[in-house]
Structures are given as structure tokens and as C-alpha cells.
Amino acid sequence: MVDLFLTGLGLAILGLCATAASLGATILTTRAPGMTLRRIPPFSWSALVFSLGVILYELVTGKRPFVGATSAAIMSSILRDEPRTVTELLPDRPRRLDRILRHAMEKDRERRYQSAADLYRDLKRLEEQVKHGEDGTVESEGRGWAPR
């Protein structure tokens, strides 16, 4: 049995087709004239964690961790570049948040979080530390980590 995902232009532009390529399915994309069909390697939970790390990084910083003008350029950036640190972009954010997001986006899948539950546990632990002022960042009441 083959899983088939139909992706549109928006998903391809976001570079998520490249990320989805690690999900273990066949992707049908409508980005180019005509349709293209590609076979994708087997599913991996750590690939989902990587994608979640990318999404969280963008939610926190307001910037994409990997950039490029084309899908190929984005893939190249994912393979060779390291994103700017969260604290470089937003100095008032907890340093541990940067470590958590970098761990989620680790290029070596063996060193990456192996499940979203592991990532969630670290984020919850960080939330508790920040509430108690234990991470070097005092968060005022009602203020979150997302950019304003």
C-alpha cells in the first residue's frame, strides 16, 4: 500500500514538501506545470519532530530557520546551514528555548528528539522554569514567547 499526499503551491513554497519527503510517502505536487510523482523514504518520527522544530522556531522568532528562493535552495540550506539563535534574534527569550529548538532541528536524526512527547516534556519543563524565574529570563505576567 502506498500513502499518497497531494500538495499545492502553498505547501511547496513553504518548503514543507522537502520536509514531508522524509515522512515515508509518495508526494504528488502541483507546483510545476503538470504533476510530478516522487517516492519518499520510510516514515520517521524524528522527521516530524524536525518539522515541528522548524514551525516552533518560526512562531517564536517570526523568521524561517532555513531560507532559499527555490525548493532546492531551501533543501540545501537545511543540509548545510545552522539557523540564527533565538537569543540572537530575541535577546529576552530564554537561552534554554534556543537549545530545545536546536535539538528539535538537529541534522543528525539520532541526536534529535526521538518523539514529540520528548520535545513537549522539555518545553513544559522550560515553561515551569520561566514561571519561577529559573532560566535567567523573568517573564512578565501575560507575556508569551511569540514575537509581537
N, C-alpha and C positions, 0 to 999 in steps of 0.2 A: 504494500500500500504506500502511496506517495502523498505527502501533505503538499498542498498547493496554496500559495499565497498570491493574491493579486494586489499589486501595489500601484498606486497612482503617482502622478508627478510630484505632489507634495511630499510624500514619503521619500522619494528618490532625491529630491532637492535637499532634504534634511540630512541626507547621508545615512539614513537608517536602513536603506537597502543593504549597504555594506555590513552594517551591524547584524541585520537579520540574516545575512548569509551564513552566520555561524549557528543558526538555530536548527539546522538539520532538515530543511525542507526545500522544495523546488519553488523558486520565485519567478513569477511572471510579471514583468514590468512594462508599463506603458509609456515610459519616459521618451524613448526614441520612436520614430515612425515605425509602425509595425510592432509586433510583440517579440520579446526575447524570452527564452526559457533557459534557466540555468539550474543545474543540480547542485545542491548545497550539502556540505558535510553533516555528520550526525549532530543531534541536539546536545547542548551543553548548558547546564545551569549557570556555570561561571560566565558564559556569554551573555545571559540575561542580566547577571549582576553587573557586568561591564556596561551594558546598555543603560541600566538603572543608574549607575555611577555617572554616566555622561549626562543623563537627564537631570539628576540632582545637582551636578556641577553648574549646569546652565540655569537652573532655578535659583540657586544660591547666588551666583555671580552675575547673571544676566548676559554671560558670554559663552560661546561654544568652546569646549576644550580643544577641539580639533577643527581646523578650517581648511578650506580649499575651494577653488572656483568650480571644480568638477568632482564627480564621484571618485574618480581615480586619485585626484589630489587630496581629497578627504581621507581616503584609504591610506595613502602614503603618509599623511600627517599622523594618522592613528598609529602606524607602524614605527615611525621614526621620532616623532615629537613628544615632548612632555608638556602638558598644559601649564600655564602660569599658576602659581599657588593661589589659593583662595585668599590667604592673608596678604599677598602682594596686591591683589585687586581690591580687597576689602580688609584693611588692617584691623578693624574692630571685631572681626569674626574669630571664633576660637581656632587656635592652631590645630587642635585635635580634629576639627572638622575637615581641614585640608588633608590630614593623614588618612582619615576614613575614606574620603572621596578618592584619593590616590590609590588606596588599597583596592577599592572597588574597580578602578580603571587600570589596574596593574596589567601590563602587557603579557607577562608570564602567567598563564591560567592556573598553574599550580600554586602560585603565590597570592593569587586573587582570592577574595571571599569565595567560598565554595557554594554558598546559598544566600538568598535574600534574607533569610532568618538571621544569619550571622551579621550581615550588614545592619539589619534592623536593631539587633541587640546592641551593637556599638553606638548607633545613633541614639537609642534610648538612654544608654549609659551617659553619653555626652549631654543629652538634654538634662538629666539629673545633675550632672556636674556643673553645668552652666547655671541652673536654677540656684545652686548652692554657692556659686562664685568660685568653683574649684579649678577652672581651666584658664585662669588668667584673664578672663573676659567677664565683666559684670554686665548682665543683660537687664535693661530696664523693663519694667512691667509692660506687657503687651507688645513688646518689640520682637520681631522674629528675625530669622537669618536671611530672608529673601531681600533682594535689592528693592529700594524704594523708587 
